Amino acid sequence: MTATRYFRYDWEPSGLGAGSIWNEFDGERPVRQVECYGGRWFSSRQAYHPELGPGLAEGPLSKMDYGPENEVTAEEFERAWLAAGSAPSQSD
């Protein structure tokens, strides 16, 4: 059985300002992703975002730059996932 793990990474992509990315991994495989920049939410519910690219990380966990300081609880991830789901669609 593989372990589900959750991560948060803060960064600043060009044009959107500072923000955070939350990822859920089942073992090595990315499962869900949420991003928030200046109150604008994006999630992997949508496969592609014109401003960001793919809605879900394309690589395995072992290829990510996450350290122990980036690991978060399932509860924190779920709060972000729910917030993104209640936000207006970014494709509108």
N, C-alpha and C positions, 0 to 999 in steps of 0.2 A: 504494500500500500504506500502510495506517495503522500508526502506532506504538503498541505496547502500553506503557502506563506504569502505575506503581504508586505509591500514596501511603499515608501513615500520618498520622492526626490524633488527638491526645489531647484528650479532653473529658470532661465530667461531666454525664450526663443525670440528671434528677431520679429519685431512688429506687434507682438502680443503683450509684452511686458513680463514682469516677474510672475511666476506661478508655481504650481505643484502638480506632480504626477503621482498617482497611486496605481500600483500594479498588483494583481493577484496571480500567483503561479501555482499550478498543480505539478509538483516536482519541478521539472525543467520547463514545462509548457506554460506560456502566458495564457490566461483564461479571460480576465477582464481588466479594463484600464479606464481610469478617470483622469481628466486634466482640468485645471481651473486657472484662468489668467484674468486678473482684474474683475472677478465676479462672473466671467463667462465660462460656462461649463461645457465640456466635451466628454464623450464616453465611447467605449467600444460597442455600444448599442448600434452605432453607425459605423460601417466598415471603413469609411474614408471621410476626412474633413479637408475641404479645399485649403484652409489656412494652416493645417498641421500635417497632413498626410494620413497614413493609415491610423485607424482608431485603436489598433492593438499592437503592442510591441511585436516585432517580427523575429526576435532572437530568443534563444533559451536563457534561462536565469543565469547560467554559468558565464554567459557573454555580456551580462549587464555589469555596470559599475556600482553595484550596491554593496555597501558595507553593513556591519551590524547596526550602525547608527541609523540606517535607513529602514530597518524592519519595524513595522507597526502592527497593531492588533487587528484582528478581523473586524472588531467593532468600529475602529477608525475608518477602515476601508469601506465598510457598509454605509457609514454616515456619508462619505463622499459619493458613493454610488447612488444613494437615495437622493442626495442634493442634485446630482447631475440629471437624474431621471425626472425631477420635478421642475428643472429649468426649461425655459423655452428652447425649442430645437434651434441649433446653430445654423441649420440649412434654411431656416425661414427668412 
